[in-house]
Amino acid sequence: MRVTGITFLDGFAVKLAFSDGYGAEMDLAPALAPGDPLRDPAVFLQGKPNGLTIEWPGGIDFCPDVLRVWCEAGKVLSPQETANYFEMVSSGNLAA
């Protein structure tokens, strides 16, 4: 799974496009810790597809599979919720 495109919306909201044609809008603000360089709008708006995911200056990125899960959930999930999702998929209890 690859992220093939990004459109910047208001604040830290983005519309992401994936290699399988799926697309969704989501707010990345909850994933950005206080002091995170991406909290600077001038830096955040520099994100670009790199062939696998979206990358920002300094090599900052998010795992494309995590971005997909968050998009399908409609929100940024906690690290535990994200891990639980991947565990359910790997155990066959949820279709990927």
C-alpha positions as CSV (number, residue, x, y, z in Angstrom):
1,M,0.0,0.0,0.0
2,R,1.4,3.4,-1.0
3,V,0.2,7.0,-0.5
4,T,0.2,8.5,-3.9
5,G,-1.2,12.0,-3.3
6,I,-1.9,14.6,-0.7
7,T,-4.2,17.6,-0.8
8,F,-3.9,20.1,2.1
9,L,-7.2,21.2,3.5
10,D,-7.8,23.5,6.6
11,G,-5.4,23.4,9.5
12,F,-3.8,19.9,9.7
13,A,-6.5,18.2,7.7
14,V,-5.5,16.4,4.5
15,K,-7.0,14.4,1.7
16,L,-4.9,11.3,1.0
17,A,-4.9,9.2,-2.1
18,F,-3.7,5.5,-2.0
19,S,-2.3,3.3,-4.7
20,D,-5.5,1.1,-4.8
21,G,-7.7,4.1,-5.6
22,Y,-8.9,4.6,-2.1
23,G,-9.0,8.2,-0.9
24,A,-10.1,9.9,2.3
25,E,-9.9,13.1,4.3
26,M,-8.6,13.2,7.9
27,D,-7.2,15.6,10.5
28,L,-3.6,14.7,11.4
29,A,-3.5,17.2,14.3
30,P,-4.1,14.5,17.0
31,A,-1.0,12.7,15.7
32,L,1.2,15.8,16.2
33,A,2.8,16.1,19.6
34,P,3.5,19.5,21.2
35,G,6.7,20.8,19.7
36,D,6.5,18.5,16.7
37,P,8.1,20.3,13.7
38,L,4.9,19.5,11.7
39,R,2.9,21.8,14.0
40,D,4.5,24.7,12.1
41,P,2.1,25.2,9.1
42,A,5.0,26.3,6.9
43,V,6.7,22.9,7.5
44,F,3.4,20.9,7.4
45,L,2.5,22.3,3.9
46,Q,5.8,21.0,2.5
47,G,4.7,17.3,2.7
48,K,5.0,15.5,-0.6
49,P,4.6,11.9,-1.8
50,N,7.9,10.1,-2.0
51,G,6.8,6.9,-3.7
52,L,5.7,5.1,-0.5
53,T,4.2,7.7,1.8
54,I,4.1,11.4,2.5
55,E,7.5,12.8,3.6
56,W,8.2,16.2,5.1
57,P,11.6,18.0,5.4
58,G,14.0,16.3,7.7
59,G,12.7,12.8,6.7
60,I,9.5,13.0,8.8
61,D,6.9,10.6,7.6
62,F,4.0,8.3,8.7
63,C,3.8,4.6,7.9
64,P,1.5,4.3,4.9
65,D,-0.3,1.4,6.4
66,V,-1.0,3.4,9.6
67,L,-2.3,6.3,7.5
68,R,-4.6,3.9,5.7
69,V,-6.0,2.5,9.0
70,W,-6.5,6.0,10.3
71,C,-8.3,7.1,7.2
72,E,-10.6,4.0,7.3
73,A,-11.3,4.7,11.0
74,G,-12.0,8.4,10.2
75,K,-9.6,9.6,12.8
76,V,-6.1,9.2,14.2
77,L,-6.1,6.2,16.5
78,S,-4.0,5.9,19.6
79,P,-0.9,3.7,19.3
80,Q,-2.7,0.9,21.2
81,E,-5.8,1.1,19.0
82,T,-3.6,1.0,15.9
83,A,-1.6,-2.0,17.2
84,N,-4.9,-3.8,18.1
85,Y,-6.1,-3.3,14.5
86,F,-2.9,-4.8,13.0
87,E,-3.0,-7.7,15.5
88,M,-6.6,-8.4,14.5
89,V,-5.7,-8.4,10.8
90,S,-2.7,-10.6,11.3
91,S,-4.7,-13.1,13.3
92,G,-7.4,-13.3,10.6
93,N,-10.1,-11.7,12.8
94,L,-10.5,-8.7,10.5
95,A,-10.2,-8.4,6.7
96,A,-7.4,-6.1,5.7
